[in-house]
Amino acid sequence: MSSKAKAAKEEAPLSPTKKGKKSTKGNSPKKDPKSPAKVKSVTKAAETPVKTSSKKKAAETPQTKPKEKKTGPYEARWKKAMSIFQKFQPGLGHDGTGLYGTLTAGTMRTMIERCEVVGRTHVDVGAADGKVLLGALSLGAAHVYGVEISGDGLQTKFEGMRDVLAQSHSMGASSARLACSIDICDLRGATVEAWLNEVFNESDDTEITVSAVWHGFNTEAKETLLSACARSQRVTRFSLIGPAKRDYGNPEAVIDWVGQQGGACKLVGDDKGHLSGSGENQRIMTFEKTDAGSSPQRALAFDD
């Protein structure tokens, strides 16, 4: 029972009659004690702010600054690409969702923009269904290539998305390809450009940017990826996404390993990221090569 209701019950004997007639005293400030609901509603109405006070309160309260609206020559194509991806999800043959989730659109865009893909060839390692490839292509990459260890269903899905995007936004001479059933640890090439030649027969001289959601990569795969970036003469930037607590989960470890492989790099981006379906915050680490790379001092174990 509410305190107001109790108060009303205790005041009941003071009423002049059991029927609850109004008091004839003109100076009585109290309402009928048998009508607590009326007292409550009057009190509530008095406490409810009118529109003018509500506006005043909103003006005085600090507001979170809204995100700036993205603009630029690639914005329409980006929106179209993400719309296409949503229509294809869960997709043809496979939904492309990794063991730890899939990149949110915001995280993916941060990674792509950090890589500075415009006019360059972008390579995504562990590309799943090619979502990153579609995003990089829409944001100005000259060419996009992805390698994925899983089966061919993902390749079919990516090609479908790519072809739909090309219907409304011309790709020109851009190449956009995804190769499945590819384990980078089994490739003979020692550099990222050597992988492109081996897998796609690609041999142009554009600069290369690389991305990988390497949460789930084993140690051998991580070392292989970093070595290929370190030794490359075309890689300019590479971006890695994964929890900081994992192997090679901090910038210092990455920089150290790249140095051991004859390369040099510096951290140019350290952002928070998210994978949908995963409650664990991710880290987007982006590195810029500070040398032209070098050839390996010894042959890889995969060479004959």
C-alpha positions as CSV (number, residue, x, y, z in Angstrom):
1,M,0.0,0.0,0.0
2,S,1.4,3.4,-0.9
3,S,2.2,6.1,1.7
4,K,-0.5,8.3,0.1
5,A,-3.1,5.6,0.4
6,K,-2.2,5.0,4.1
7,A,-2.4,8.7,4.8
8,A,-5.9,8.9,3.2
9,K,-7.1,5.9,5.3
10,E,-5.9,7.5,8.6
11,E,-7.7,10.8,7.8
12,A,-11.0,9.1,7.1
13,P,-12.5,9.6,10.6
14,L,-12.2,13.3,10.2
15,S,-14.8,13.4,7.4
16,P,-18.2,14.9,8.5
17,T,-20.2,11.9,7.1
18,K,-19.5,8.4,5.8
19,K,-20.8,9.5,2.4
20,G,-17.8,11.8,2.0
21,K,-19.5,15.2,1.8
22,K,-17.3,18.2,1.2
23,S,-16.3,20.2,4.2
24,T,-18.1,23.5,4.6
25,K,-15.0,25.2,5.9
26,G,-13.7,27.6,3.3
27,N,-10.2,27.6,4.7
28,S,-9.6,23.9,4.4
29,P,-6.7,23.2,1.9
30,K,-7.4,19.4,1.8
31,K,-9.4,17.5,-0.8
32,D,-11.7,14.7,0.0
33,P,-9.5,12.2,2.0
34,K,-11.5,9.3,0.4
35,S,-10.3,10.3,-3.0
36,P,-6.5,9.5,-2.9
37,A,-6.5,8.9,-6.6
38,K,-7.5,12.4,-7.3
39,V,-4.8,13.7,-5.0
40,K,-2.3,11.6,-6.7
41,S,-3.3,12.7,-10.2
42,V,-3.2,16.3,-9.2
43,T,0.3,15.9,-7.7
44,K,1.5,14.0,-10.8
45,A,0.1,16.7,-13.1
46,A,1.9,19.4,-11.1
47,E,5.2,17.5,-11.3
48,T,4.9,16.9,-15.1
49,P,7.0,19.6,-16.9
50,V,5.2,21.6,-19.6
51,K,6.7,21.7,-23.1
52,T,8.5,25.0,-22.5
53,S,10.4,23.6,-19.4
54,S,11.2,20.5,-21.4
55,K,12.8,22.5,-24.2
56,K,14.8,24.5,-21.6
57,K,16.1,21.4,-20.0
58,A,17.2,20.0,-23.4
59,A,19.0,23.2,-24.1
60,E,20.9,23.1,-20.8
61,T,21.9,19.4,-21.0
62,P,25.2,18.7,-22.9
63,Q,24.5,16.8,-26.0
64,T,26.7,14.1,-27.7
65,K,28.1,15.6,-30.9
66,P,26.5,13.8,-33.8
67,K,28.8,11.9,-36.2
68,E,29.8,13.9,-39.2
69,K,28.0,12.8,-42.4
70,K,30.3,11.0,-44.8
71,T,30.7,12.8,-48.1
72,G,33.0,12.4,-51.1
73,P,33.2,10.8,-54.6
74,Y,32.8,7.3,-53.3
75,E,30.0,7.7,-50.8
76,A,27.2,6.6,-53.2
77,R,29.1,3.6,-54.2
78,W,29.9,2.6,-50.6
79,K,26.2,2.8,-49.7
80,K,25.3,0.7,-52.7
81,A,27.9,-1.9,-51.9
82,M,26.7,-2.2,-48.3
83,S,23.1,-2.5,-49.5
84,I,24.1,-5.3,-51.9
85,F,25.9,-7.1,-49.1
86,Q,22.8,-6.9,-46.9
87,K,20.7,-8.4,-49.7
88,F,23.0,-11.3,-50.2
89,Q,23.3,-12.1,-46.5
90,P,23.2,-14.9,-45.4
91,G,24.3,-15.4,-49.0
92,L,24.7,-18.0,-51.7
93,G,26.2,-21.2,-50.4
94,H,27.7,-19.7,-47.2
95,D,27.1,-16.7,-45.0
96,G,30.8,-15.9,-44.8
97,T,30.6,-15.4,-41.0
98,G,33.8,-16.5,-39.4
99,L,34.3,-18.4,-36.1
100,Y,34.6,-15.1,-34.2
101,G,31.9,-13.1,-36.1
102,T,32.0,-10.8,-39.1
103,L,33.2,-7.2,-39.5
104,T,30.7,-4.5,-38.8
105,A,30.4,-1.9,-41.6
106,G,31.9,0.8,-39.4
107,T,34.9,-1.2,-38.4
108,M,35.5,-2.3,-41.9
109,R,35.4,1.2,-43.2
110,T,37.8,2.4,-40.6
111,M,40.2,-0.3,-41.6
112,I,39.9,0.4,-45.3
113,E,40.4,4.1,-44.9
114,R,43.4,3.6,-42.7
115,C,45.0,1.5,-45.4
116,E,44.5,4.4,-47.9
117,V,43.4,2.1,-50.7
118,V,42.6,4.7,-53.3
119,G,44.4,3.9,-56.6
120,R,46.1,0.9,-55.0
121,T,45.7,-2.9,-55.1
122,H,44.0,-4.1,-51.9
123,V,44.6,-7.7,-50.7
124,D,42.4,-9.2,-48.0
125,V,43.8,-12.4,-46.4
126,G,41.1,-14.6,-44.9
127,A,38.6,-12.8,-47.1
128,A,35.5,-15.0,-46.3
129,D,32.7,-13.9,-48.6
130,G,34.6,-10.8,-49.9
131,K,32.8,-8.2,-47.9
132,V,36.1,-6.2,-47.4
133,L,36.9,-6.6,-51.1
134,L,33.5,-5.1,-52.0
135,G,34.0,-2.3,-49.5
136,A,37.6,-1.5,-50.8
137,L,36.4,-1.5,-54.4
138,S,33.6,0.9,-53.6
139,L,36.1,3.2,-51.8
140,G,38.5,3.7,-54.7
141,A,40.8,0.7,-54.8
142,A,42.2,0.1,-58.3
143,H,42.0,-3.7,-57.9
144,V,41.0,-6.0,-55.1
145,Y,42.0,-9.6,-54.4
146,G,41.1,-12.0,-51.6
147,V,42.3,-15.4,-50.5
148,E,40.2,-17.6,-48.3
149,I,40.9,-21.0,-46.9
150,S,37.3,-22.2,-47.0
151,G,35.4,-23.7,-50.0
152,D,34.1,-22.3,-53.3
153,G,30.6,-21.3,-52.1
154,L,32.1,-18.0,-50.9
155,Q,33.6,-17.2,-54.3
156,T,30.2,-17.7,-55.9
157,K,28.7,-15.2,-53.5
158,F,31.4,-12.6,-54.0
159,E,31.2,-12.8,-57.7
160,G,27.4,-12.3,-57.5
161,M,27.8,-9.2,-55.3
162,R,30.5,-7.8,-57.5
163,D,28.4,-8.2,-60.7
164,V,25.4,-6.4,-59.1
165,L,27.6,-3.5,-58.0
166,A,29.1,-3.2,-61.6
167,Q,25.5,-2.8,-63.0
168,S,25.2,0.6,-61.3
169,H,28.8,1.6,-60.8
170,S,31.2,0.9,-63.6
171,M,34.4,-0.9,-62.5
172,G,36.3,0.2,-65.6
173,A,39.6,-1.8,-65.7
174,S,39.4,-2.8,-62.1
175,S,40.0,-6.5,-61.3
176,A,38.0,-7.9,-58.3
177,R,38.7,-11.6,-57.6
178,L,38.4,-14.0,-54.7
179,A,40.2,-17.4,-54.5
180,C,39.0,-20.0,-52.1
181,S,40.7,-23.2,-50.7
182,I,44.0,-21.1,-50.4
183,D,46.2,-21.6,-47.4
184,I,48.9,-18.9,-47.4
185,C,51.2,-21.2,-45.5
186,D,51.3,-23.4,-48.6
187,L,52.1,-20.7,-51.1
188,R,55.6,-20.7,-52.6
189,G,55.9,-16.9,-52.9
190,A,57.8,-15.0,-50.3
191,T,56.0,-11.7,-50.8
192,V,52.4,-10.5,-51.2
193,E,53.0,-9.6,-54.9
194,A,54.4,-13.1,-55.4
195,W,51.1,-14.5,-54.0
196,L,49.1,-12.4,-56.5
197,N,51.1,-13.8,-59.3
198,E,50.9,-17.3,-58.1
199,V,47.2,-17.4,-57.3
200,F,45.7,-14.8,-59.8
201,N,48.5,-14.4,-62.4
202,E,48.5,-10.7,-61.6
203,S,51.7,-8.9,-62.3
204,D,51.1,-5.1,-62.5
205,D,53.2,-2.6,-60.5
206,T,50.6,-0.8,-58.4
207,E,51.2,-0.3,-54.7
208,I,49.6,-2.8,-52.4
209,T,47.6,-2.5,-49.2
210,V,46.8,-5.5,-47.1
211,S,44.1,-6.3,-44.5
212,A,43.4,-9.4,-42.3
213,V,41.0,-10.2,-39.5
214,W,43.6,-12.5,-38.0
215,H,41.7,-13.4,-34.9
216,G,41.9,-17.2,-35.3
217,F,45.0,-17.4,-37.5
218,N,47.5,-19.8,-36.0
219,T,51.1,-18.7,-35.3
220,E,52.4,-20.0,-38.6
221,A,49.8,-18.1,-40.6
222,K,50.5,-14.9,-38.7
223,E,54.3,-15.2,-39.3
224,T,53.7,-16.0,-43.0
225,L,51.5,-12.9,-43.4
226,L,53.9,-10.6,-41.7
227,S,56.9,-12.0,-43.5
228,A,55.2,-11.5,-46.9
229,C,54.4,-7.8,-46.0
230,A,57.9,-7.2,-44.6
231,R,59.7,-8.5,-47.7
232,S,57.3,-6.9,-50.2
233,Q,58.5,-4.0,-52.3
234,R,55.0,-3.0,-53.2
235,V,53.1,-3.1,-49.9
236,T,52.7,0.4,-48.4
237,R,50.3,-0.3,-45.5
238,F,48.7,-3.3,-43.8
239,S,46.0,-3.5,-41.2
240,L,45.4,-6.3,-38.7
241,I,42.2,-6.9,-36.6
242,G,42.2,-9.0,-33.5
243,P,42.1,-8.9,-29.7
244,A,45.2,-7.4,-28.1
245,K,45.6,-10.4,-25.8
246,R,46.3,-12.8,-28.6
247,D,49.7,-13.7,-30.1
248,Y,51.2,-10.7,-31.9
249,G,48.4,-8.7,-30.4
250,N,50.3,-5.5,-29.8
251,P,52.1,-3.1,-32.2
252,E,55.5,-3.7,-30.7
253,A,55.5,-7.4,-31.4
254,V,54.4,-6.8,-35.0
255,I,57.1,-4.1,-35.6
256,D,59.7,-6.4,-34.1
257,W,58.8,-9.4,-36.3
258,V,58.7,-7.3,-39.4
259,G,62.2,-6.0,-38.5
260,Q,63.4,-9.6,-38.1
261,Q,62.3,-10.3,-41.6
262,G,64.3,-7.5,-43.2
263,G,61.5,-4.9,-43.3
264,A,60.6,-1.8,-41.2
265,C,57.2,-0.3,-40.3
266,K,55.6,2.1,-37.9
267,L,52.1,2.2,-36.3
268,V,49.8,4.8,-38.0
269,G,46.5,3.7,-36.6
270,D,45.3,2.1,-33.4
271,D,41.4,2.0,-33.4
272,K,38.7,0.0,-31.6
273,G,36.7,-2.3,-33.7
274,H,33.9,-4.8,-33.5
275,L,32.8,-8.1,-35.0
276,S,29.1,-8.7,-35.1
277,G,28.3,-11.9,-33.1
278,S,31.2,-11.3,-30.8
279,G,31.1,-9.6,-27.5
280,E,34.8,-9.0,-27.4
281,N,36.2,-5.7,-28.5
282,Q,38.7,-5.8,-31.3
283,R,41.7,-3.7,-32.1
284,I,42.5,-2.3,-35.6
285,M,46.2,-1.9,-35.9
286,T,47.4,-0.2,-39.1
287,F,51.1,-0.1,-40.1
288,E,53.0,1.8,-42.7
289,K,56.1,0.4,-44.4
290,T,59.1,2.6,-43.9
291,D,61.3,0.8,-46.4
292,A,60.9,-0.8,-49.8
293,G,61.2,-4.3,-48.4
294,S,63.9,-6.8,-49.2
295,S,64.3,-10.3,-50.7
296,P,64.4,-13.2,-48.2
297,Q,67.9,-14.2,-47.3
298,R,67.0,-17.9,-47.6
299,A,64.5,-20.0,-49.6
300,L,61.2,-20.9,-48.0
301,A,60.7,-24.5,-46.9
302,F,58.0,-24.9,-49.6
303,D,60.5,-24.4,-52.4
304,D,61.7,-27.5,-54.2
